[in-house]
Amino acid sequence: PFILKEPDASPETPTLKAGSLAARSATVEWTAIPKDNRHGIIRKYTIDVECTKGSACASQPPFSLQSTSTEKEITGLFPSREYSVRVSGYNVIGKGPQSDPLTFTTTPDKPSGSPQAVSPGTVFATNMTVRWQEIAANERNDVITRYTVYVDCVTSSGNCVSKTKEVSHPTLSTVVTNLIPHTSYRVSVTGSNVGGEGPRSSSFEVTTKQGVPDPVGNLTAVPLNSTSVTVSWIEPSAINGQFQHYAVAYSPNGKTFNVAETSLVISNLNDESYTFEVRVVAGGGSSAVKTVQERPTYGPLAMLETAKPVSLEFGSSAAIECKF
């Protein structure tokens, strides 16, 4: 005789559907309860899901899903956690026994959060310290293995080049070097685990201190006449701060001129050799000194000044010898 009661057998142990396992979901499938054990029409299956390993399971209590077919996608899982899944069938009378458990571990996922409290430490002309705090525990999604510090140029002008620096966990600070003096940077930090790199943190902007300027280039001194010399140069490759002036000096018995241009005529000189020097003065200090030596009476212009005129009568001839 037909006995109306709940199923007296369970589905076979469920299995993972091929290719379905991910960081936050998985699809399980199973075979139907044998016909002789159904005791009626199987109206639905219940899928009981439980996080079974690790302290992180405390944040996710067991839960149940239902399906009218022999497979079910389970969502709302957490990365890198072990889960146990059991399946049971229902008929009109009630619930049958649970299957043996299927155990699986979800795949890793990159952090969903970023390092906190990212801030500057000491800032110098060419380096600075960056500090941060851990990613929130519920946003790490696995063990954090490293941090990446991004130092981006605020503007693309000049010699500024954006930088990145990787730091192994659990270190929470680093010194970024080889920066450009008196340059604005935007700094942020990410965290990474075996699943990949997480989002960037909130950023801060900082301007490095002023540095010592580079020296001038191509310094020359050209005599104008027997008492004057033109000193000229080209701008330094980098000022590294707020430009103030060029300091031009000569010796012996000379003085110093502060000028903004890249040339200067120095007059009232004597017939002797002089040393001319130029340095850059900026907010970060003075550059190395560049020097050149010259004598006012040397040079073509000075020779023309001292040359004597020669008079010739019409029809006469003479030999003229020029010595340089």
C-alpha positions in Angstrom: 0.0 0.0 0.0 1.1 3.6 -0.6 2.1 5.2 2.7 1.9 9.0 2.7 4.9 10.3 4.7 7.9 12.6 4.3 10.8 11.4 2.1 12.9 8.7 3.8 16.1 9.3 1.7 18.2 12.3 0.8 19.6 13.3 -2.5 23.2 12.1 -3.1 26.0 14.4 -1.8 25.7 17.6 -3.9 28.5 18.7 -6.1 29.8 22.0 -7.4 28.7 22.9 -10.9 31.7 23.1 -13.2 33.1 26.6 -13.4 30.7 28.1 -10.9 33.0 28.6 -7.9 33.8 32.2 -7.3 34.7 34.6 -4.5 31.2 35.3 -3.5 29.0 32.7 -5.1 28.9 29.0 -6.1 26.3 26.8 -7.8 25.6 23.3 -6.4 23.8 20.5 -8.1 22.5 17.1 -7.0 20.6 14.0 -8.2 16.9 13.6 -7.4 15.7 11.5 -4.5 15.1 7.9 -5.7 11.5 7.5 -6.7 10.7 4.8 -4.2 11.9 7.1 -1.4 9.9 10.1 -2.3 6.5 9.0 -0.9 4.9 11.6 -3.0 5.8 14.5 -5.3 9.0 16.4 -4.3 7.8 19.9 -4.2 11.1 21.6 -3.4 14.6 21.1 -2.0 16.1 23.0 0.9 19.8 23.9 0.7 21.4 24.6 4.1 24.6 26.6 4.0 27.0 27.1 6.8 30.4 28.8 7.1 32.5 26.2 8.9 36.1 27.4 9.3 37.8 30.5 10.6 36.9 33.3 13.0 35.4 35.3 10.0 32.5 32.8 10.1 31.2 34.6 13.2 29.9 37.4 11.0 27.8 35.0 8.8 25.3 32.7 10.6 24.0 29.6 8.8 21.2 30.2 6.2 18.9 28.2 4.0 17.8 28.5 0.4 15.1 26.7 -1.6 14.9 25.3 -5.2 12.3 23.5 -7.2 15.1 22.0 -9.5 18.2 20.0 -8.7 20.6 22.9 -8.7 20.9 26.2 -6.9 23.2 29.3 -7.1 24.3 30.3 -3.7 25.2 34.0 -3.4 26.1 36.3 -0.5 29.3 34.2 0.3 32.6 35.7 1.4 35.9 35.2 -0.3 38.4 32.6 1.0 36.0 31.0 3.4 35.1 27.3 3.8 31.4 26.4 3.5 29.4 23.2 4.1 26.2 22.6 2.0 23.6 19.9 2.7 20.4 19.3 0.6 17.1 17.8 1.7 13.8 17.2 -0.2 10.2 18.2 0.8 6.9 16.6 -0.2 3.5 17.5 1.0 4.0 15.9 4.4 7.4 17.4 5.2 11.1 17.4 5.0 13.3 14.4 4.4 16.8 13.7 5.7 19.8 15.8 4.8 22.4 14.7 2.3 26.0 14.3 3.2 27.8 17.6 3.2 29.6 19.2 0.3 32.6 21.3 1.6 34.2 23.9 -0.5 36.3 27.1 -0.1 35.4 30.2 -2.1 38.1 31.8 -4.2 40.1 34.8 -3.0 39.0 38.3 -3.9 40.9 41.5 -3.9 40.3 43.9 -1.0 37.0 45.8 -1.2 38.4 48.5 1.1 41.5 50.7 1.1 44.0 51.6 3.8 42.8 54.2 6.3 44.1 57.5 7.6 46.7 58.0 4.8 48.8 61.0 5.8 52.2 62.7 5.3 55.0 62.5 7.8 58.1 64.6 7.5 58.5 66.3 4.1 61.8 67.4 2.7 62.9 68.7 -0.7 63.5 65.3 -2.4 61.8 62.8 0.0 58.9 62.4 2.3 57.4 59.9 4.7 53.9 58.4 4.0 51.9 56.7 6.8 48.6 54.7 6.8 46.5 52.3 8.9 45.2 48.8 8.1 42.3 48.1 5.8 39.2 47.3 7.9 39.0 43.6 8.7 35.7 43.0 7.0 37.1 44.6 3.7 40.4 42.7 3.4 38.8 39.5 1.9 42.0 37.6 2.6 45.4 38.2 4.2 46.9 41.5 3.1 50.3 40.8 1.6 51.5 44.2 0.5 50.7 47.9 0.1 51.3 50.1 -2.9 52.0 53.9 -2.4 51.1 56.1 -5.4 52.8 59.5 -5.7 51.3 61.3 -8.6 52.4 64.7 -10.0 49.6 67.2 -9.5 50.6 68.9 -12.8 52.4 67.3 -15.8 54.7 70.2 -16.4 58.4 70.3 -15.7 60.5 67.3 -14.8 58.0 65.7 -12.5 57.5 61.9 -12.9 54.8 60.0 -10.9 56.1 57.2 -8.7 54.9 54.0 -7.1 56.5 52.1 -4.2 55.5 48.6 -2.9 55.7 47.9 0.8 55.3 44.5 2.4 52.7 43.9 5.0 52.6 44.6 8.0 54.7 47.7 7.5 52.4 50.8 7.7 54.8 53.6 6.6 57.6 54.2 4.0 59.9 57.0 2.8 59.5 58.0 -0.9 62.7 59.3 -2.4 64.0 61.0 -5.6 61.2 63.6 -5.6 61.6 67.0 -7.3 62.0 70.0 -4.9 59.2 72.5 -4.7 56.7 70.2 -6.5 53.2 69.3 -5.7 52.2 65.6 -5.4 49.0 63.7 -4.8 49.5 60.6 -2.6 47.3 57.5 -2.1 47.7 53.9 -1.0 46.2 50.5 -1.9 46.3 47.1 -0.3 46.7 43.7 -2.1 46.1 40.1 -1.3 46.3 36.9 -3.3 43.1 38.0 -5.1 44.6 41.2 -6.4 44.9 44.9 -5.7 42.1 46.8 -3.9 40.9 50.4 -4.5 43.0 53.5 -3.8 42.6 55.2 -0.5 41.5 58.9 -0.1 44.5 61.0 -1.1 46.3 64.0 0.2 48.3 66.7 -1.6 51.7 67.9 -0.5 54.4 70.2 -1.8 58.0 69.3 -1.3 60.4 71.8 0.3 62.5 74.1 -1.8 66.0 72.8 -2.8 69.3 74.2 -3.8 69.2 75.4 -7.4 71.4 73.9 -10.2 74.3 76.1 -11.4 74.1 78.2 -14.5 75.3 76.8 -17.8 77.6 78.0 -20.6 79.2 80.9 -18.6 81.3 83.2 -20.9 83.1 86.6 -20.6 83.6 88.6 -23.8 85.7 91.9 -23.8 83.8 94.9 -25.3 86.7 97.3 -25.0 89.8 97.9 -22.8 87.7 98.6 -19.7 84.5 96.5 -20.2 83.5 92.8 -20.4 80.1 91.2 -21.1 79.4 88.2 -18.8 76.6 85.9 -20.0 75.2 82.5 -19.2 72.1 80.3 -19.7 69.5 79.5 -17.1 70.0 76.5 -14.8 68.3 73.2 -15.7 66.3 73.4 -12.5 65.6 76.2 -10.0 64.1 73.9 -7.4 62.3 76.7 -5.7 61.3 80.4 -6.0 63.9 82.2 -8.1 65.4 85.4 -6.5 68.3 86.6 -8.6 71.7 85.8 -10.1 74.7 86.9 -8.0 77.5 88.1 -10.4 80.9 88.9 -8.9 84.4 89.6 -10.1 87.9 89.8 -8.6 90.4 91.2 -7.9 89.1 94.4 -6.3 85.6 93.7 -7.5 82.1 93.7 -6.2 78.8 91.7 -6.5 75.8 92.5 -8.7 72.3 91.0 -8.2 70.5 90.7 -11.5 67.5 89.0 -13.0 68.7 88.8 -16.6 71.2 86.2 -17.9 73.9 88.8 -18.9 75.7 91.7 -17.4 78.2 94.3 -18.8 80.9 95.1 -16.2 82.8 98.3 -16.8 85.6 100.4 -15.3 88.0 97.5 -15.4 91.8 97.7 -15.6 94.2 96.1 -18.0 94.6 92.8 -16.1 93.0 89.4 -15.9 89.8 89.0 -13.9 87.9 86.1 -12.6 84.1 86.4 -13.1 81.7 84.1 -11.1 77.9 83.6 -11.2 75.7 81.7 -8.8 71.9 81.3 -8.7 70.1 82.4 -5.5 66.6 80.9 -4.9 64.3 80.1 -1.9 66.2 76.9 -1.2 69.7 78.5 -1.1 72.5 79.3 -3.5 73.8 77.1 -6.3 77.4 76.1 -6.9 79.5 78.9 -8.3 80.5 78.9 -12.0 83.7 80.9 -12.9 85.4 82.2 -16.1 88.6 84.3 -16.6 89.1 87.1 -19.1 91.1 90.3 -19.7 89.4 93.4 -21.0 92.1 94.4 -23.5 91.9 91.0 -25.2 89.5 90.3 -28.1 88.8 91.8 -31.5 86.8 94.8 -30.3 89.6 95.8 -27.9 92.1 95.5 -30.8 90.1 97.7 -33.1 89.9 100.3 -30.3 93.7 100.5 -30.1 94.5 100.3 -33.8 96.1 103.4 -35.4 94.8 104.9 -38.7 97.0 104.6 -41.9 97.0 107.3 -44.6 97.9 106.6 -48.2 98.2 109.0 -51.2 96.5 108.3 -54.5 98.8 106.2 -56.7 101.1 105.0 -53.9 101.4 101.6 -52.5 102.1 100.2 -49.0 102.2 96.8 -47.2 99.9 96.5 -44.2 100.6 93.8 -41.7 97.9 92.8 -39.2 98.9 91.0 -36.0 96.5 89.2 -33.7 
